[in-house]
Every structure is written in structure tokens, then in C-alpha cells.
């Protein structure tokens, strides 16, 4: 099946506007990223997507620099398979007297190098489609992707934010949408310390106004 | 000293001496042709009958005295490589004894195939047949009857052949000058030289076969100016013996069946890429030395011997 290059997601205008619409409140960044992954999953089979990549198949040939996804199966087949993004660093032809000719791929998988054989005619390989995933399995997959590719996903979102296509910002472990009500206090997810949110222009104005009102009330009380 | 015609001499005193082997060497070189075991036995007996006792040192010091050649008995156990003396019909009701070697044992058909010395055609003998109770006795009687008829080389062969052939084979196999193949003997230093590099060049092809015979190997090479097939096969046998890391004879010295061996892990380097056909993981790349775990995986996948070669390159 096809997959998504989670190292370089390219959200569609529909996905961006949906994110801007549905997220009204600040959410922890992992939850926000998982929401994005689930949103992309809904777009399956990803016709016309710019970030779509093909899933490795041993009967296919690949080119240097090509992005592919590798299905990784749970050894005990309890958990659903996951898909790791890899880039072809080198594709070379090889052969031996028993297995004939084939292609050897040197892959970069999360900074590690792996070698796989492909270009083998009629090579059997289990095909997996996202349609076969249950709702729970999709959530598991989204969770796995979020954990493994959080840095790249967040970086892509930061890019969308800077361009104004995502209306919000990341702060203290949260994604805070522009229309969100600022919480009075935030618990830092890492240190578990309570911290005051940094003021936005809106909240500063609100606080100044509140303080002014309090001051006026105080003045009135003193005069009485 | 015992009488040369007495049974006691041939059973207890007869031995093969250094002079016997020297004479064999001279005769083989003079004739420039391989001689079969029967011819050598006859030469030996003829020499004893004509010239009496041989007083040069025996070459049978390590011989146990056990007969490696036995008279045919359908109720005995026979194995490939066993020396055998069998009665064979030579026309009408006439039988004679012949010396040969068991070349195959078929346990389903309960029969053995024997190559008689000096003959190319195999003869088949059934064993284990309950009706064949008198066959062994017939073979023994045949030899005795012949012995009573006349005196001479043939009779000694018939009566004591199993003992003489056993001693002779032991002496020839123990002597580095001789090479034996398919019941024939020749002098090693007079064989054509086949360079190990020529055999090495065929190593990869031979590795892909489970086993190979010298005839198969012969069909793979072209050597100019040498016509005698037996000599060529003997030369190849010697060349193969010089490469014990690469080739092993799992047959007998006389009826060899060769097998090409993959290099041991510590002497192996990878020649080809190979992959696991289930996971498509590439297991090795050319030029590298294999760790034990990878080598084991390649062995399990029956790929090891086809993928690696010797560190020395060939």
C-alpha cells in the first residue's frame, strides 16, 4: 500500500482549515500531532497527495534518493504493522548463483543504515491496506507515528504556523489555537511545575482592563 | 622356510616385500600402462613359484592380516569397496573364479554390483536368498577342484587369492609411489601433472553439485596430447587429493566419489550478495568476512557454500 512521508508531511488546504476549525482549546502537542495523523489517515487512499510515498515491495526497483515506507510487523502478530519511512541512499544491482540478479538497497531509516533486496520477480510479500485496520488499530498506528515522527511533524506545523496557515502556536508543551481561552495556570508536562502562561496581546489587554476596573472599584470604596 | 607350494606358506608365511613393489613399479613404467590388481597378483605368485621365497623386507608391518577380499557368500554382509572373489559362468556348465570389488549395494533389490578386475562391465549378484544355501560352498569347492586339477598361478589365485589380494591392496595403498583407481594401478610421478589452479577454476561449478565423479570432472576439462582416460582420471584424483580443504572423497580410494567442500568460516570471505527470501534482508556483501550468526543463517538457507569463497580469492 501507499504510505505518507511522515518526515515531510504536506497538509492539504482542507486539512489545515479543519484543524483551525476543530481545535478550540489548547491541547498538549502530542495530542495535537496525533489529531493531524488521524486527519491524514481519513484522507486514505491519498489520491494526489504530494507527501504520498510507496510502500516497499521486493518485486519493485527503486532509485537513489527515493522515499519509501517499510512495513514492520510485530513478531508475535498481536499488534498491527507499522510503517517506517526510509530513504534510498544507494541502489545497486547484484546477483548470486542461486538467487539470480536482484537490486540491493542501502536505506537510511531514522539515521540507521539497512540493506534490503528487491527487484526480484514474483517475490511474495504480504500487501497491507489501511482499510484492513480497525478503528483501534488506526489509533495505535497514529500514536506510533506521532511518537516516532513527533519532531518532523511539529517542525512541519511550525512552518504552517509561520505562514499563517495554522492559526495557533506552540508554547510550553501545548498547541494553543488563536481563538483559545488562555488557561489561568499551565502544568509543565515535563517538570510538572505550575507555570503562568506568557501573555498574548489579547490577554494582556484583558488583564490591564481587569486591573483598571479593580482600581476604579477600590477608589470608589475609599471615597465612600 | 615352508614349501612354496604348501598351504601353510600362502596362509602364514607369504608377505609382500619392498622388492615386490619395486618390481611392480618397474613393470608399470616399462609398459607405460596401468595394471589391474589381478595382473599384479599373478606376477607376484608367478615370481614366487619360479624364484622361491622373497627375502627382502616385508611392507606389511601394519597389516592386520585380515582379509579384505572374501570368497562370495550370499549370506554375508557386503559393503561398497569390499574385495570379492566370485564364481562366474564362462560358458556351458563351466565356472571360474574372478577377483573384483563391490561397487554398489542395493538393499531394496538385495543385490550387489561387482566390477571384476580388468573388466568394465559390472556383474550383479543377489544376496540373502534362502535358497542360495550352497552358493558359498560351491565357490570354495570350485577353487579347490581347480587346485586339484592343475598346479600353477591360476590355482594359487583361486585358492589363496583373497589373502594375497588383501595383502597386495594394503601394500599398494600404503606406498606413496602408487595410485589405484577402479582396480588399476599406476605410478604417481609418471602421471601427467594437473595443476591445482585448473581444479580450483572449476571449484565454483563443482560446489553446485552434490557429488561428482572423475568422469564428470573429465568431461569439464580439455587436456591436449593425452589419450589414456584412466591416467587422466588418476591425475585428477591426485590433484583433488592435494586440495583437502576444498574436496573430499566420500567413496573409496578405488571407487572415488568426490564432493566439493565450502570453506570453513575462518577461511571464508563473501563473494556475492545474498538475501533472506522471507524478509528480503541482505545478509552479506562481497568482500566481507562473515560473523558466525550470519554464516549460520546462510547455512540454514542452503546459501553459504554458493556465496562464500576462500580468502585467498579463488
Contacts between the chains, C-beta under 8 A, distances in Angstrom:
chain1	res1	chain2	res2	distance
A	58	B	280	4.6
A	94	B	272	7.2
A	94	B	273	3.8
A	95	B	272	6.8
A	95	B	273	7.6
A	96	B	271	8.0
A	96	B	272	3.5
A	96	B	273	6.3
A	96	B	274	5.4
A	96	B	303	7.6
A	96	B	306	6.4
A	96	B	307	5.9
A	97	B	204	7.4
A	97	B	208	6.5
A	97	B	272	7.2
A	97	B	306	5.1
A	98	B	274	7.7
A	98	B	302	7.9
A	98	B	303	6.0
A	98	B	306	4.9
A	98	B	307	7.9
A	99	B	274	6.4
A	99	B	275	6.7
A	99	B	277	7.4
A	99	B	303	7.6
A	102	B	273	7.7
A	102	B	275	6.9
A	104	B	273	5.5
A	104	B	282	5.6
A	104	B	285	7.6
A	114	B	281	7.8
A	115	B	281	7.2
A	115	B	282	3.7
A	115	B	285	7.4
A	116	B	275	7.7
A	116	B	280	5.3
A	116	B	281	6.5
A	116	B	282	6.2
A	117	B	273	7.5
A	117	B	275	3.5
A	117	B	280	4.8
A	117	B	281	7.6
A	117	B	282	5.4
A	118	B	280	6.7
A	120	B	280	7.6
A	123	B	280	7.2
A	125	B	280	7.8
